[in-house]
Amino acid sequence: SEMNLENFIREFEKKQLFYDDVESFRQEIEKAKTLLYLTDNSGEIVFDLVFLDYLQNLYPNLEITIGAKEKPILNDVTLEDLKKLDISRSFTLVSTGSDLPGNQEKSFKKEFLPVYKNADIVISKGQGNFEGLFESSRPIYFALMAKCPYLASFLKAPEKSMIFKKNQ
């Protein structure tokens, strides 16, 4: 479909977070040494990298790891996609090993589990990752849009709401 990207971004900038755990995140990241960022759609990685560069500039001692799918699932960004962006000098790139549309702990490869379990902070991007990880006992910040009526109802949020919420 045709989209006016500039208008889309301008409208997006006006949106407020329905769930806003940014202050909690700020407090935690001040003390954190490691951050794991679980990716979502390939088209959004450009914006994700702007955000991660921003964090890295604010917290130069923060080690940032980006976790991506090993192979394409729907429109998810893959580890190979990230390698082509030549960002490995700034970030550590790893495969989650998951072959499901959204990440789930049971689908992570065993080599990835220590990265996931030992990160001081985890940010999980997208609705699919939220659906697969929201019941995790591990603290996770979820960044997503409540795109469907079912998820919006589950979150007690209006459809198309922007969410930045910690699961605990």
ZIBEL-V921904 format. One record per residue. SS is DSSP state (@ for helix, = for strand, . for the rest). PHI is phi in whole degrees, -180 to 180 (* if undefined). PSI is psi as a letter, one per 40 degrees, with the letter a starting at -180 (none if undefined). Layout:
# ZIBEL-V921904
SS|PHI|PSI ; SS|PHI|PSI
This chain:
# ZIBEL-V921904
.|*|i ; .|-87|h ; .|-144|i ; .|-91|h ; @|-60|d ; @|-61|d ; @|-65|d ; @|-60|d ; @|-66|d ; @|-64|d ; @|-68|d ; @|-62|d ; @|-62|d ; @|-79|e ; .|-70|i ; .|-99|i ; =|-72|h ; =|-74|d ; =|-109|h ; =|-130|g ; .|-101|f ; @|-64|d ; @|-65|d ; @|-60|d ; @|-61|d ; @|-59|d ; @|-65|d ; @|-72|d ; @|-69|d ; @|-59|d ; @|-101|e ; .|-74|i ; .|-107|d ; =|-134|i ; =|-133|h ; =|-110|h ; =|-115|h ; =|-91|h ; .|-78|i ; .|-133|b ; =|-70|i ; @|-63|d ; @|-69|d ; @|-91|e ; @|-61|d ; @|-60|d ; @|-71|d ; @|-59|d ; @|-68|d ; @|-62|d ; @|-62|d ; @|-68|d ; @|-62|d ; @|-59|d ; @|-62|d ; @|-65|d ; @|-69|d ; @|-71|d ; .|-127|g ; .|-63|d ; .|-91|e ; .|-77|h ; =|-88|h ; =|-106|h ; =|-114|h ; =|-109|h ; =|-103|h ; =|-133|i ; =|-69|i ; .|-74|d ; .|-135|i ; .|-62|h ; .|-129|h ; .|52|b ; .|-116|f ; =|-68|i ; .|-71|i ; =|-110|i ; @|-60|d ; @|-63|d ; @|-57|d ; @|-64|d ; @|-63|d ; @|-67|d ; .|-79|e ; .|56|f ; .|-110|e ; .|-68|e ; .|-73|d ; .|-98|d ; .|-132|i ; =|-85|h ; =|-110|h ; =|-139|i ; =|-93|h ; .|-76|d ; .|82|e ; .|-69|h ; .|-118|f ; .|-109|i ; .|-56|d ; .|-116|i ; .|-70|i ; .|-137|i ; @|-57|d ; @|-69|e ; @|-98|e ; .|-72|i ; .|-73|i ; @|-62|d ; @|-69|d ; @|-85|d ; @|-55|d ; @|-63|d ; @|-62|d ; @|-65|d ; @|-73|d ; @|-96|e ; .|-65|h ; .|-65|d ; =|-135|h ; =|-121|h ; =|-112|h ; =|-112|h ; =|-97|h ; .|97|i ; @|-65|d ; @|-61|d ; @|-66|d ; @|-60|d ; @|-60|d ; @|-85|d ; @|-122|e ; .|-63|d ; .|-91|e ; .|-60|i ; .|-79|e ; .|-83|h ; .|-63|h ; .|-141|h ; =|-94|h ; =|-106|h ; =|-118|h ; =|-161|i ; =|-112|h ; .|-77|g ; .|-80|d ; .|-114|i ; @|-60|d ; @|-63|d ; @|-67|d ; @|-59|d ; @|-64|d ; @|-58|d ; @|-83|e ; .|56|f ; .|-135|i ; .|-64|i ; .|-58|i ; .|74|e ; .|-70|i ; =|-91|h ; =|-125|h ; =|-133|g ; =|-135|h ; =|-88|i ; .|-76|e ; .|-134|none
